[in-house]
Amino acid sequence: MDFGDKLKDLRQQAGLTQKQLADQLGVTKSVVSFYERSERTPSPDVLRKLAAVFHVSTDFLLDIDRVKRIDISGLDDNDIQLVSMLVDTLRKKNIKK
């Protein structure tokens, strides 16, 4: 998946319009559209902002690291344990398929 497709997919999963994402990044809607059509590449600063908005790494955005990670910052130890248990359960369920 190229950067533009990945960005569009993340934006839609987050329920954001191009305008809403543009406002969060400090760019125009047309710039987000250019990114999604792979007609422009974001600056390193915008790339960092995109990673923060979608709680992913810049490596994930750039398809260097294909593993999607979950941002658990702000959770206490009990919450982290619950998330880990849920992930393990879902992983086991999907392996059985």
Buried (B, 14 or more C-beta within 10 A) or exposed (E): EEBBEBBBEBBEEEEBEBEBBBBBBEBEBEBBBBBBEEEBEBEEEBBEBBBEBBBBBBEBBEEEEEEEEEEEEEEEEEEEEEEEEEEEEEEEEEEEE
